[in-house]
Amino acid sequence: KKIDDLKATLANPAFYDPQKRFEQILNKQLTPEKKRAEVRSFLKNIPDFYSIGKTIVATPSSNQLIEAISIQKDAYFYIKEDLPQAELKLSKNDIESALLAIKDYLAFCESKRTVEKVEVGG
């Protein structure tokens, strides 16, 4: 049962939400150095995070795709505009890689939504 729940969670395209993870890290009671290290580590792993997501997400529902698309747009804006990049001393290359990965995953979700509309006849 737990394995099936985990599979269902990972197969939901809306599960892949880096903004939520960044907010969790930034709200932790950590020293500034540890916060920086955790944010940097997660930021560097975002391309892999989405790569895994694209291999696991197979047949999401329309509602899941709509939610995922909204989440990705918000995450892109959050990283680009709201994440305290200077304070966290984040690498521009890591930020650009993360933003590119989000755009790629967003396109992936939008393409799944397009395929679904065509198959359903909408």
Jmol script that loads the backbone (N, CA, C; Angstrom):
load data "model"
ATOM      1  N   LYS A   1       0.839  -1.203   0.000  1.00  0.00           N
ATOM      2  CA  LYS A   1       0.000   0.000   0.000  1.00  0.00           C
ATOM      3  C   LYS A   1       0.873   1.253   0.000  1.00  0.00           C
ATOM      4  N   LYS A   2       1.888   1.311   0.874  1.00  0.00           N
ATOM      5  CA  LYS A   2       2.753   2.490   0.935  1.00  0.00           C
ATOM      6  C   LYS A   2       3.522   2.673  -0.367  1.00  0.00           C
ATOM      7  N   ILE A   3       3.960   1.567  -0.958  1.00  0.00           N
ATOM      8  CA  ILE A   3       4.690   1.642  -2.232  1.00  0.00           C
ATOM      9  C   ILE A   3       3.766   2.186  -3.317  1.00  0.00           C
ATOM     10  N   ASP A   4       2.536   1.719  -3.345  1.00  0.00           N
ATOM     11  CA  ASP A   4       1.577   2.205  -4.347  1.00  0.00           C
ATOM     12  C   ASP A   4       1.297   3.693  -4.152  1.00  0.00           C
ATOM     13  N   ASP A   5       1.187   4.128  -2.894  1.00  0.00           N
ATOM     14  CA  ASP A   5       0.972   5.545  -2.610  1.00  0.00           C
ATOM     15  C   ASP A   5       2.160   6.382  -3.081  1.00  0.00           C
ATOM     16  N   LEU A   6       3.363   5.876  -2.832  1.00  0.00           N
ATOM     17  CA  LEU A   6       4.569   6.585  -3.265  1.00  0.00           C
ATOM     18  C   LEU A   6       4.626   6.673  -4.789  1.00  0.00           C
ATOM     19  N   LYS A   7       4.320   5.580  -5.460  1.00  0.00           N
ATOM     20  CA  LYS A   7       4.316   5.581  -6.925  1.00  0.00           C
ATOM     21  C   LYS A   7       3.303   6.594  -7.458  1.00  0.00           C
ATOM     22  N   ALA A   8       2.129   6.633  -6.845  1.00  0.00           N
ATOM     23  CA  ALA A   8       1.089   7.574  -7.286  1.00  0.00           C
ATOM     24  C   ALA A   8       1.542   9.010  -7.062  1.00  0.00           C
ATOM     25  N   THR A   9       2.188   9.254  -5.938  1.00  0.00           N
ATOM     26  CA  THR A   9       2.685  10.596  -5.641  1.00  0.00           C
ATOM     27  C   THR A   9       3.735  11.008  -6.659  1.00  0.00           C
ATOM     28  N   LEU A  10       4.701  10.153  -6.926  1.00  0.00           N
ATOM     29  CA  LEU A  10       5.773  10.462  -7.867  1.00  0.00           C
ATOM     30  C   LEU A  10       5.270  10.566  -9.303  1.00  0.00           C
ATOM     31  N   ALA A  11       4.189   9.870  -9.625  1.00  0.00           N
ATOM     32  CA  ALA A  11       3.637   9.907 -10.975  1.00  0.00           C
ATOM     33  C   ALA A  11       2.767  11.148 -11.214  1.00  0.00           C
ATOM     34  N   ASN A  12       2.488  11.893 -10.158  1.00  0.00           N
ATOM     35  CA  ASN A  12       1.701  13.118 -10.293  1.00  0.00           C
ATOM     36  C   ASN A  12       2.647  14.243 -10.711  1.00  0.00           C
ATOM     37  N   PRO A  13       2.435  14.848 -11.876  1.00  0.00           N
ATOM     38  CA  PRO A  13       3.358  15.888 -12.335  1.00  0.00           C
ATOM     39  C   PRO A  13       3.410  17.112 -11.417  1.00  0.00           C
ATOM     40  N   ALA A  14       2.380  17.300 -10.602  1.00  0.00           N
ATOM     41  CA  ALA A  14       2.352  18.434  -9.669  1.00  0.00           C
ATOM     42  C   ALA A  14       3.252  18.194  -8.449  1.00  0.00           C
ATOM     43  N   PHE A  15       3.726  16.971  -8.265  1.00  0.00           N
ATOM     44  CA  PHE A  15       4.637  16.674  -7.148  1.00  0.00           C
ATOM     45  C   PHE A  15       5.945  17.457  -7.290  1.00  0.00           C
ATOM     46  N   TYR A  16       6.350  17.730  -8.503  1.00  0.00           N
ATOM     47  CA  TYR A  16       7.647  18.342  -8.778  1.00  0.00           C
ATOM     48  C   TYR A  16       7.530  19.865  -8.625  1.00  0.00           C
ATOM     49  N   ASP A  17       7.762  20.309  -7.383  1.00  0.00           N
ATOM     50  CA  ASP A  17       7.531  21.705  -7.002  1.00  0.00           C
ATOM     51  C   ASP A  17       8.744  22.238  -6.235  1.00  0.00           C
ATOM     52  N   PRO A  18       9.721  22.788  -6.945  1.00  0.00           N
ATOM     53  CA  PRO A  18      10.921  23.259  -6.245  1.00  0.00           C
ATOM     54  C   PRO A  18      10.673  24.452  -5.329  1.00  0.00           C
ATOM     55  N   GLN A  19       9.688  25.266  -5.633  1.00  0.00           N
ATOM     56  CA  GLN A  19       9.419  26.428  -4.778  1.00  0.00           C
ATOM     57  C   GLN A  19       9.091  25.975  -3.359  1.00  0.00           C
ATOM     58  N   LYS A  20       8.286  24.947  -3.242  1.00  0.00           N
ATOM     59  CA  LYS A  20       7.914  24.433  -1.919  1.00  0.00           C
ATOM     60  C   LYS A  20       9.163  23.993  -1.152  1.00  0.00           C
ATOM     61  N   ARG A  21      10.075  23.309  -1.846  1.00  0.00           N
ATOM     62  CA  ARG A  21      11.309  22.833  -1.189  1.00  0.00           C
ATOM     63  C   ARG A  21      12.191  24.006  -0.763  1.00  0.00           C
ATOM     64  N   PHE A  22      12.330  25.012  -1.624  1.00  0.00           N
ATOM     65  CA  PHE A  22      13.117  26.184  -1.246  1.00  0.00           C
ATOM     66  C   PHE A  22      12.518  26.868  -0.018  1.00  0.00           C
ATOM     67  N   GLU A  23      11.220  27.007   0.012  1.00  0.00           N
ATOM     68  CA  GLU A  23      10.566  27.659   1.149  1.00  0.00           C
ATOM     69  C   GLU A  23      10.769  26.853   2.425  1.00  0.00           C
ATOM     70  N   GLN A  24      10.728  25.522   2.318  1.00  0.00           N
ATOM     71  CA  GLN A  24      10.984  24.675   3.497  1.00  0.00           C
ATOM     72  C   GLN A  24      12.394  24.921   4.024  1.00  0.00           C
ATOM     73  N   ILE A  25      13.362  24.958   3.136  1.00  0.00           N
ATOM     74  CA  ILE A  25      14.755  25.181   3.543  1.00  0.00           C
ATOM     75  C   ILE A  25      14.896  26.554   4.181  1.00  0.00           C
ATOM     76  N   LEU A  26      14.365  27.578   3.540  1.00  0.00           N
ATOM     77  CA  LEU A  26      14.534  28.948   4.033  1.00  0.00           C
ATOM     78  C   LEU A  26      13.816  29.192   5.353  1.00  0.00           C
ATOM     79  N   ASN A  27      12.778  28.401   5.638  1.00  0.00           N
ATOM     80  CA  ASN A  27      12.042  28.554   6.899  1.00  0.00           C
ATOM     81  C   ASN A  27      12.594  27.700   8.034  1.00  0.00           C
ATOM     82  N   LYS A  28      13.584  26.867   7.741  1.00  0.00           N
ATOM     83  CA  LYS A  28      14.218  26.054   8.783  1.00  0.00           C
ATOM     84  C   LYS A  28      15.058  26.944   9.694  1.00  0.00           C
ATOM     85  N   GLN A  29      15.203  26.507  10.900  1.00  0.00           N
ATOM     86  CA  GLN A  29      16.076  27.198  11.852  1.00  0.00           C
ATOM     87  C   GLN A  29      17.503  26.692  11.639  1.00  0.00           C
ATOM     88  N   LEU A  30      18.182  27.291  10.672  1.00  0.00           N
ATOM     89  CA  LEU A  30      19.552  26.904  10.327  1.00  0.00           C
ATOM     90  C   LEU A  30      20.446  28.139  10.357  1.00  0.00           C
ATOM     91  N   THR A  31      21.722  27.893  10.478  1.00  0.00           N
ATOM     92  CA  THR A  31      22.663  29.005  10.353  1.00  0.00           C
ATOM     93  C   THR A  31      22.623  29.480   8.903  1.00  0.00           C
ATOM     94  N   PRO A  32      22.990  30.727   8.635  1.00  0.00           N
ATOM     95  CA  PRO A  32      23.000  31.205   7.244  1.00  0.00           C
ATOM     96  C   PRO A  32      23.853  30.325   6.324  1.00  0.00           C
ATOM     97  N   GLU A  33      24.979  29.812   6.840  1.00  0.00           N
ATOM     98  CA  GLU A  33      25.852  28.956   6.031  1.00  0.00           C
ATOM     99  C   GLU A  33      25.156  27.653   5.644  1.00  0.00           C
ATOM    100  N   LYS A  34      24.444  27.046   6.602  1.00  0.00           N
ATOM    101  CA  LYS A  34      23.749  25.784   6.313  1.00  0.00           C
ATOM    102  C   LYS A  34      22.591  26.006   5.348  1.00  0.00           C
ATOM    103  N   LYS A  35      21.878  27.133   5.508  1.00  0.00           N
ATOM    104  CA  LYS A  35      20.796  27.459   4.567  1.00  0.00           C
ATOM    105  C   LYS A  35      21.358  27.600   3.166  1.00  0.00           C
ATOM    106  N   ARG A  36      22.457  28.356   3.051  1.00  0.00           N
ATOM    107  CA  ARG A  36      23.090  28.534   1.740  1.00  0.00           C
ATOM    108  C   ARG A  36      23.470  27.192   1.141  1.00  0.00           C
ATOM    109  N   ALA A  37      24.070  26.340   1.942  1.00  0.00           N
ATOM    110  CA  ALA A  37      24.520  25.031   1.451  1.00  0.00           C
ATOM    111  C   ALA A  37      23.336  24.181   0.983  1.00  0.00           C
ATOM    112  N   GLU A  38      22.247  24.165   1.750  1.00  0.00           N
ATOM    113  CA  GLU A  38      21.080  23.362   1.355  1.00  0.00           C
ATOM    114  C   GLU A  38      20.423  23.912   0.093  1.00  0.00           C
ATOM    115  N   VAL A  39      20.290  25.239   0.018  1.00  0.00           N
ATOM    116  CA  VAL A  39      19.684  25.846  -1.174  1.00  0.00           C
ATOM    117  C   VAL A  39      20.550  25.574  -2.390  1.00  0.00           C
ATOM    118  N   ARG A  40      21.854  25.770  -2.260  1.00  0.00           N
ATOM    119  CA  ARG A  40      22.767  25.514  -3.391  1.00  0.00           C
ATOM    120  C   ARG A  40      22.689  24.068  -3.846  1.00  0.00           C
ATOM    121  N   SER A  41      22.683  23.156  -2.893  1.00  0.00           N
ATOM    122  CA  SER A  41      22.629  21.737  -3.216  1.00  0.00           C
ATOM    123  C   SER A  41      21.343  21.406  -3.975  1.00  0.00           C
ATOM    124  N   PHE A  42      20.215  21.899  -3.474  1.00  0.00           N
ATOM    125  CA  PHE A  42      18.949  21.622  -4.150  1.00  0.00           C
ATOM    126  C   PHE A  42      18.916  22.284  -5.527  1.00  0.00           C
ATOM    127  N   LEU A  43      19.385  23.511  -5.605  1.00  0.00           N
ATOM    128  CA  LEU A  43      19.400  24.233  -6.872  1.00  0.00           C
ATOM    129  C   LEU A  43      20.180  23.450  -7.930  1.00  0.00           C
ATOM    130  N   LYS A  44      21.336  22.924  -7.546  1.00  0.00           N
ATOM    131  CA  LYS A  44      22.163  22.147  -8.482  1.00  0.00           C
ATOM    132  C   LYS A  44      21.471  20.861  -8.931  1.00  0.00           C
ATOM    133  N   ASN A  45      20.592  20.333  -8.081  1.00  0.00           N
ATOM    134  CA  ASN A  45      19.929  19.064  -8.385  1.00  0.00           C
ATOM    135  C   ASN A  45      18.607  19.212  -9.126  1.00  0.00           C
ATOM    136  N   ILE A  46      18.154  20.435  -9.346  1.00  0.00           N
ATOM    137  CA  ILE A  46      16.864  20.627 -10.006  1.00  0.00           C
ATOM    138  C   ILE A  46      16.818  19.976 -11.395  1.00  0.00           C
ATOM    139  N   PRO A  47      17.834  20.104 -12.245  1.00  0.00           N
ATOM    140  CA  PRO A  47      17.742  19.412 -13.545  1.00  0.00           C
ATOM    141  C   PRO A  47      17.530  17.895 -13.402  1.00  0.00           C
ATOM    142  N   ASP A  48      18.212  17.271 -12.453  1.00  0.00           N
ATOM    143  CA  ASP A  48      18.030  15.826 -12.233  1.00  0.00           C
ATOM    144  C   ASP A  48      16.637  15.532 -11.657  1.00  0.00           C
ATOM    145  N   PHE A  49      16.172  16.389 -10.771  1.00  0.00           N
ATOM    146  CA  PHE A  49      14.848  16.282 -10.154  1.00  0.00           C
ATOM    147  C   PHE A  49      13.783  16.199 -11.257  1.00  0.00           C
ATOM    148  N   TYR A  50      13.866  17.091 -12.232  1.00  0.00           N
ATOM    149  CA  TYR A  50      12.897  17.095 -13.331  1.00  0.00           C
ATOM    150  C   TYR A  50      13.127  15.961 -14.311  1.00  0.00           C
ATOM    151  N   SER A  51      14.366  15.598 -14.541  1.00  0.00           N
ATOM    152  CA  SER A  51      14.665  14.486 -15.435  1.00  0.00           C
ATOM    153  C   SER A  51      14.016  13.204 -14.911  1.00  0.00           C
ATOM    154  N   ILE A  52      14.132  12.988 -13.623  1.00  0.00           N
ATOM    155  CA  ILE A  52      13.497  11.822 -12.999  1.00  0.00           C
ATOM    156  C   ILE A  52      11.983  11.922 -13.137  1.00  0.00           C
ATOM    157  N   GLY A  53      11.454  13.113 -12.882  1.00  0.00           N
ATOM    158  CA  GLY A  53      10.015  13.310 -12.992  1.00  0.00           C
ATOM    159  C   GLY A  53       9.490  12.957 -14.374  1.00  0.00           C
ATOM    160  N   LYS A  54      10.220  13.369 -15.397  1.00  0.00           N
ATOM    161  CA  LYS A  54       9.766  13.095 -16.767  1.00  0.00           C
ATOM    162  C   LYS A  54       9.773  11.600 -17.080  1.00  0.00           C
ATOM    163  N   THR A  55      10.628  10.831 -16.428  1.00  0.00           N
ATOM    164  CA  THR A  55      10.637   9.383 -16.684  1.00  0.00           C
ATOM    165  C   THR A  55       9.537   8.672 -15.893  1.00  0.00           C
ATOM    166  N   ILE A  56       9.097   9.259 -14.782  1.00  0.00           N
ATOM    167  CA  ILE A  56       8.092   8.607 -13.928  1.00  0.00           C
ATOM    168  C   ILE A  56       6.665   8.992 -14.318  1.00  0.00           C
ATOM    169  N   VAL A  57       6.457  10.248 -14.684  1.00  0.00           N
ATOM    170  CA  VAL A  57       5.113  10.726 -15.028  1.00  0.00           C
ATOM    171  C   VAL A  57       4.696  10.094 -16.352  1.00  0.00           C
ATOM    172  N   ALA A  58       3.646   9.282 -16.308  1.00  0.00           N
ATOM    173  CA  ALA A  58       3.235   8.581 -17.525  1.00  0.00           C
ATOM    174  C   ALA A  58       1.890   9.081 -18.046  1.00  0.00           C
ATOM    175  N   THR A  59       0.841   8.860 -17.289  1.00  0.00           N
ATOM    176  CA  THR A  59      -0.505   9.221 -17.751  1.00  0.00           C
ATOM    177  C   THR A  59      -1.227  10.048 -16.698  1.00  0.00           C
ATOM    178  N   PRO A  60      -0.810  11.285 -16.519  1.00  0.00           N
ATOM    179  CA  PRO A  60      -1.458  12.135 -15.517  1.00  0.00           C
ATOM    180  C   PRO A  60      -2.860  12.567 -15.960  1.00  0.00           C
ATOM    181  N   SER A  61      -3.676  12.891 -14.985  1.00  0.00           N
ATOM    182  CA  SER A  61      -5.016  13.391 -15.291  1.00  0.00           C
ATOM    183  C   SER A  61      -4.926  14.845 -15.748  1.00  0.00           C
ATOM    184  N   SER A  62      -5.989  15.303 -16.333  1.00  0.00           N
ATOM    185  CA  SER A  62      -6.060  16.692 -16.789  1.00  0.00           C
ATOM    186  C   SER A  62      -5.859  17.656 -15.615  1.00  0.00           C
ATOM    187  N   ASN A  63      -6.503  17.374 -14.491  1.00  0.00           N
ATOM    188  CA  ASN A  63      -6.374  18.242 -13.314  1.00  0.00           C
ATOM    189  C   ASN A  63      -4.941  18.270 -12.797  1.00  0.00           C
ATOM    190  N   GLN A  64      -4.280  17.126 -12.802  1.00  0.00           N
ATOM    191  CA  GLN A  64      -2.888  17.083 -12.368  1.00  0.00           C
ATOM    192  C   GLN A  64      -2.014  17.929 -13.281  1.00  0.00           C
ATOM    193  N   LEU A  65      -2.254  17.857 -14.575  1.00  0.00           N
ATOM    194  CA  LEU A  65      -1.467  18.635 -15.529  1.00  0.00           C
ATOM    195  C   LEU A  65      -1.712  20.136 -15.368  1.00  0.00           C
ATOM    196  N   ILE A  66      -2.962  20.505 -15.182  1.00  0.00           N
ATOM    197  CA  ILE A  66      -3.286  21.929 -14.975  1.00  0.00           C
ATOM    198  C   ILE A  66      -2.572  22.440 -13.727  1.00  0.00           C
ATOM    199  N   GLU A  67      -2.622  21.657 -12.654  1.00  0.00           N
ATOM    200  CA  GLU A  67      -1.948  22.047 -11.412  1.00  0.00           C
ATOM    201  C   GLU A  67      -0.433  22.114 -11.609  1.00  0.00           C
ATOM    202  N   ALA A  68       0.125  21.129 -12.293  1.00  0.00           N
ATOM    203  CA  ALA A  68       1.582  21.090 -12.531  1.00  0.00           C
ATOM    204  C   ALA A  68       2.040  22.289 -13.349  1.00  0.00           C
ATOM    205  N   ILE A  69       1.281  22.641 -14.368  1.00  0.00           N
ATOM    206  CA  ILE A  69       1.640  23.786 -15.211  1.00  0.00           C
ATOM    207  C   ILE A  69       1.647  25.062 -14.381  1.00  0.00           C
ATOM    208  N   SER A  70       0.650  25.231 -13.541  1.00  0.00           N
ATOM    209  CA  SER A  70       0.586  26.407 -12.669  1.00  0.00           C
ATOM    210  C   SER A  70       1.767  26.435 -11.694  1.00  0.00           C
ATOM    211  N   ILE A  71       2.078  25.292 -11.109  1.00  0.00           N
ATOM    212  CA  ILE A  71       3.192  25.184 -10.156  1.00  0.00           C
ATOM    213  C   ILE A  71       4.513  25.553 -10.833  1.00  0.00           C
ATOM    214  N   GLN A  72       4.715  25.072 -12.058  1.00  0.00           N
ATOM    215  CA  GLN A  72       5.979  25.335 -12.746  1.00  0.00           C
ATOM    216  C   GLN A  72       6.131  26.814 -13.086  1.00  0.00           C
ATOM    217  N   LYS A  73       5.051  27.443 -13.500  1.00  0.00           N
ATOM    218  CA  LYS A  73       5.105  28.875 -13.795  1.00  0.00           C
ATOM    219  C   LYS A  73       5.443  29.662 -12.529  1.00  0.00           C
ATOM    220  N   ASP A  74       4.816  29.281 -11.410  1.00  0.00           N
ATOM    221  CA  ASP A  74       5.101  29.948 -10.138  1.00  0.00           C
ATOM    222  C   ASP A  74       6.541  29.699  -9.692  1.00  0.00           C
ATOM    223  N   ALA A  75       7.013  28.470  -9.859  1.00  0.00           N
ATOM    224  CA  ALA A  75       8.382  28.124  -9.445  1.00  0.00           C
ATOM    225  C   ALA A  75       9.409  28.892 -10.272  1.00  0.00           C
ATOM    226  N   TYR A  76       9.150  29.009 -11.557  1.00  0.00           N
ATOM    227  CA  TYR A  76      10.061  29.753 -12.437  1.00  0.00           C
ATOM    228  C   TYR A  76      10.176  31.204 -11.960  1.00  0.00           C
ATOM    229  N   PHE A  77       9.042  31.834 -11.721  1.00  0.00           N
ATOM    230  CA  PHE A  77       9.033  33.221 -11.265  1.00  0.00           C
ATOM    231  C   PHE A  77       9.704  33.338  -9.892  1.00  0.00           C
ATOM    232  N   TYR A  78       9.419  32.374  -9.009  1.00  0.00           N
ATOM    233  CA  TYR A  78      10.000  32.406  -7.660  1.00  0.00           C
ATOM    234  C   TYR A  78      11.524  32.387  -7.717  1.00  0.00           C
ATOM    235  N   ILE A  79      12.075  31.457  -8.490  1.00  0.00           N
ATOM    236  CA  ILE A  79      13.534  31.355  -8.568  1.00  0.00           C
ATOM    237  C   ILE A  79      14.123  32.596  -9.237  1.00  0.00           C
ATOM    238  N   LYS A  80      13.497  33.048 -10.282  1.00  0.00           N
ATOM    239  CA  LYS A  80      14.006  34.192 -11.041  1.00  0.00           C
ATOM    240  C   LYS A  80      13.889  35.503 -10.266  1.00  0.00           C
ATOM    241  N   GLU A  81      12.789  35.681  -9.523  1.00  0.00           N
ATOM    242  CA  GLU A  81      12.502  36.982  -8.917  1.00  0.00           C
ATOM    243  C   GLU A  81      12.554  37.020  -7.385  1.00  0.00           C
ATOM    244  N   ASP A  82      12.127  35.952  -6.721  1.00  0.00           N
ATOM    245  CA  ASP A  82      11.931  36.020  -5.269  1.00  0.00           C
ATOM    246  C   ASP A  82      12.985  35.312  -4.421  1.00  0.00           C
ATOM    247  N   LEU A  83      13.653  34.337  -4.986  1.00  0.00           N
ATOM    248  CA  LEU A  83      14.693  33.633  -4.225  1.00  0.00           C
ATOM    249  C   LEU A  83      15.832  34.614  -3.946  1.00  0.00           C
ATOM    250  N   PRO A  84      16.219  34.768  -2.687  1.00  0.00           N
ATOM    251  CA  PRO A  84      17.269  35.758  -2.374  1.00  0.00           C
ATOM    252  C   PRO A  84      18.646  35.314  -2.875  1.00  0.00           C
ATOM    253  N   GLN A  85      18.859  35.471  -4.182  1.00  0.00           N
ATOM    254  CA  GLN A  85      20.056  34.960  -4.844  1.00  0.00           C
ATOM    255  C   GLN A  85      21.348  35.573  -4.310  1.00  0.00           C
ATOM    256  N   ALA A  86      21.366  36.886  -4.139  1.00  0.00           N
ATOM    257  CA  ALA A  86      22.594  37.547  -3.672  1.00  0.00           C
ATOM    258  C   ALA A  86      22.899  37.139  -2.237  1.00  0.00           C
ATOM    259  N   GLU A  87      21.884  37.166  -1.400  1.00  0.00           N
ATOM    260  CA  GLU A  87      22.058  36.804   0.008  1.00  0.00           C
ATOM    261  C   GLU A  87      22.566  35.369   0.156  1.00  0.00           C
ATOM    262  N   LEU A  88      22.072  34.485  -0.714  1.00  0.00           N
ATOM    263  CA  LEU A  88      22.468  33.078  -0.656  1.00  0.00           C
ATOM    264  C   LEU A  88      23.724  32.782  -1.470  1.00  0.00           C
ATOM    265  N   LYS A  89      24.221  33.810  -2.168  1.00  0.00           N
ATOM    266  CA  LYS A  89      25.437  33.680  -2.984  1.00  0.00           C
ATOM    267  C   LYS A  89      25.316  32.510  -3.966  1.00  0.00           C
ATOM    268  N   LEU A  90      24.229  32.553  -4.752  1.00  0.00           N
ATOM    269  CA  LEU A  90      23.957  31.477  -5.692  1.00  0.00           C
ATOM    270  C   LEU A  90      24.661  31.715  -7.025  1.00  0.00           C
ATOM    271  N   SER A  91      25.078  30.645  -7.645  1.00  0.00           N
ATOM    272  CA  SER A  91      25.751  30.692  -8.936  1.00  0.00           C
ATOM    273  C   SER A  91      24.745  31.005 -10.045  1.00  0.00           C
ATOM    274  N   LYS A  92      25.103  31.950 -10.903  1.00  0.00           N
ATOM    275  CA  LYS A  92      24.228  32.284 -12.044  1.00  0.00           C
ATOM    276  C   LYS A  92      24.040  31.066 -12.950  1.00  0.00           C
ATOM    277  N   ASN A  93      25.093  30.259 -13.114  1.00  0.00           N
ATOM    278  CA  ASN A  93      24.979  29.052 -13.941  1.00  0.00           C
ATOM    279  C   ASN A  93      23.966  28.071 -13.359  1.00  0.00           C
ATOM    280  N   ASP A  94      24.009  27.899 -12.020  1.00  0.00           N
ATOM    281  CA  ASP A  94      23.061  26.986 -11.381  1.00  0.00           C
ATOM    282  C   ASP A  94      21.634  27.511 -11.512  1.00  0.00           C
ATOM    283  N   ILE A  95      21.468  28.818 -11.381  1.00  0.00           N
ATOM    284  CA  ILE A  95      20.137  29.413 -11.521  1.00  0.00           C
ATOM    285  C   ILE A  95      19.626  29.216 -12.946  1.00  0.00           C
ATOM    286  N   GLU A  96      20.484  29.508 -13.926  1.00  0.00           N
ATOM    287  CA  GLU A  96      20.076  29.347 -15.322  1.00  0.00           C
ATOM    288  C   GLU A  96      19.755  27.889 -15.650  1.00  0.00           C
ATOM    289  N   SER A  97      20.534  26.958 -15.125  1.00  0.00           N
ATOM    290  CA  SER A  97      20.264  25.531 -15.352  1.00  0.00           C
ATOM    291  C   SER A  97      18.926  25.126 -14.748  1.00  0.00           C
ATOM    292  N   ALA A  98      18.651  25.636 -13.552  1.00  0.00           N
ATOM    293  CA  ALA A  98      17.381  25.329 -12.888  1.00  0.00           C
ATOM    294  C   ALA A  98      16.211  25.913 -13.676  1.00  0.00           C
ATOM    295  N   LEU A  99      16.351  27.160 -14.117  1.00  0.00           N
ATOM    296  CA  LEU A  99      15.275  27.795 -14.883  1.00  0.00           C
ATOM    297  C   LEU A  99      15.033  27.069 -16.206  1.00  0.00           C
ATOM    298  N   LEU A 100      16.095  26.655 -16.857  1.00  0.00           N
ATOM    299  CA  LEU A 100      15.967  25.899 -18.101  1.00  0.00           C
ATOM    300  C   LEU A 100      15.265  24.563 -17.848  1.00  0.00           C
ATOM    301  N   ALA A 101      15.608  23.899 -16.754  1.00  0.00           N
ATOM    302  CA  ALA A 101      14.974  22.622 -16.410  1.00  0.00           C
ATOM    303  C   ALA A 101      13.480  22.817 -16.139  1.00  0.00           C
ATOM    304  N   ILE A 102      13.132  23.911 -15.477  1.00  0.00           N
ATOM    305  CA  ILE A 102      11.719  24.190 -15.213  1.00  0.00           C
ATOM    306  C   ILE A 102      10.981  24.442 -16.526  1.00  0.00           C
ATOM    307  N   LYS A 103      11.582  25.238 -17.407  1.00  0.00           N
ATOM    308  CA  LYS A 103      10.941  25.513 -18.704  1.00  0.00           C
ATOM    309  C   LYS A 103      10.758  24.217 -19.496  1.00  0.00           C
ATOM    310  N   ASP A 104      11.750  23.346 -19.446  1.00  0.00           N
ATOM    311  CA  ASP A 104      11.669  22.069 -20.153  1.00  0.00           C
ATOM    312  C   ASP A 104      10.550  21.194 -19.570  1.00  0.00           C
ATOM    313  N   TYR A 105      10.466  21.140 -18.240  1.00  0.00           N
ATOM    314  CA  TYR A 105       9.421  20.341 -17.595  1.00  0.00           C
ATOM    315  C   TYR A 105       8.041  20.946 -17.862  1.00  0.00           C
ATOM    316  N   LEU A 106       7.961  22.265 -17.868  1.00  0.00           N
ATOM    317  CA  LEU A 106       6.707  22.943 -18.193  1.00  0.00           C
ATOM    318  C   LEU A 106       6.259  22.562 -19.612  1.00  0.00           C
ATOM    319  N   ALA A 107       7.186  22.577 -20.559  1.00  0.00           N
ATOM    320  CA  ALA A 107       6.869  22.174 -21.940  1.00  0.00           C
ATOM    321  C   ALA A 107       6.422  20.710 -21.978  1.00  0.00           C
ATOM    322  N   PHE A 108       7.072  19.861 -21.190  1.00  0.00           N
ATOM    323  CA  PHE A 108       6.704  18.451 -21.086  1.00  0.00           C
ATOM    324  C   PHE A 108       5.252  18.322 -20.612  1.00  0.00           C
ATOM    325  N   CYS A 109       4.900  19.053 -19.555  1.00  0.00           N
ATOM    326  CA  CYS A 109       3.529  19.001 -19.018  1.00  0.00           C
ATOM    327  C   CYS A 109       2.527  19.550 -20.034  1.00  0.00           C
ATOM    328  N   GLU A 110       2.897  20.630 -20.689  1.00  0.00           N
ATOM    329  CA  GLU A 110       2.001  21.206 -21.695  1.00  0.00           C
ATOM    330  C   GLU A 110       1.814  20.256 -22.874  1.00  0.00           C
ATOM    331  N   SER A 111       2.856  19.540 -23.250  1.00  0.00           N
ATOM    332  CA  SER A 111       2.727  18.587 -24.358  1.00  0.00           C
ATOM    333  C   SER A 111       1.831  17.414 -23.952  1.00  0.00           C
ATOM    334  N   LYS A 112       1.924  16.981 -22.714  1.00  0.00           N
ATOM    335  CA  LYS A 112       1.039  15.912 -22.224  1.00  0.00           C
ATOM    336  C   LYS A 112      -0.410  16.396 -22.248  1.00  0.00           C
ATOM    337  N   ARG A 113      -0.606  17.649 -21.888  1.00  0.00           N
ATOM    338  CA  ARG A 113      -1.955  18.238 -21.884  1.00  0.00           C
ATOM    339  C   ARG A 113      -2.483  18.318 -23.318  1.00  0.00           C
ATOM    340  N   THR A 114      -1.642  18.685 -24.260  1.00  0.00           N
ATOM    341  CA  THR A 114      -2.043  18.766 -25.666  1.00  0.00           C
ATOM    342  C   THR A 114      -2.412  17.386 -26.194  1.00  0.00           C
ATOM    343  N   VAL A 115      -1.592  16.388 -25.875  1.00  0.00           N
ATOM    344  CA  VAL A 115      -1.863  15.009 -26.314  1.00  0.00           C
ATOM    345  C   VAL A 115      -3.195  14.545 -25.738  1.00  0.00           C
ATOM    346  N   GLU A 116      -3.426  14.856 -24.468  1.00  0.00           N
ATOM    347  CA  GLU A 116      -4.673  14.448 -23.828  1.00  0.00           C
ATOM    348  C   GLU A 116      -5.876  15.087 -24.516  1.00  0.00           C
ATOM    349  N   LYS A 117      -5.773  16.388 -24.838  1.00  0.00           N
ATOM    350  CA  LYS A 117      -6.879  17.087 -25.511  1.00  0.00           C
ATOM    351  C   LYS A 117      -7.171  16.455 -26.870  1.00  0.00           C
ATOM    352  N   VAL A 118      -6.130  16.111 -27.604  1.00  0.00           N
ATOM    353  CA  VAL A 118      -6.303  15.505 -28.929  1.00  0.00           C
ATOM    354  C   VAL A 118      -6.956  14.134 -28.788  1.00  0.00           C
ATOM    355  N   GLU A 119      -6.496  13.327 -27.816  1.00  0.00           N
ATOM    356  CA  GLU A 119      -7.031  11.980 -27.625  1.00  0.00           C
ATOM    357  C   GLU A 119      -8.489  12.019 -27.197  1.00  0.00           C
ATOM    358  N   VAL A 120      -8.859  12.984 -26.377  1.00  0.00           N
ATOM    359  CA  VAL A 120     -10.217  13.102 -25.887  1.00  0.00           C
ATOM    360  C   VAL A 120     -11.106  13.787 -26.925  1.00  0.00           C
ATOM    361  N   GLY A 121     -10.480  14.527 -27.807  1.00  0.00           N
ATOM    362  CA  GLY A 121     -11.234  15.204 -28.840  1.00  0.00           C
ATOM    363  C   GLY A 121     -11.588  16.632 -28.464  1.00  0.00           C
ATOM    364  N   GLY A 122     -10.843  17.190 -27.485  1.00  0.00           N
ATOM    365  CA  GLY A 122     -11.137  18.546 -26.999  1.00  0.00           C
ATOM    366  C   GLY A 122     -10.273  19.519 -27.663  1.00  0.00           C
TER     367      GLY A 122
END
end "model"
wireframe off; spacefill off
backbone 0.3
color backbone group
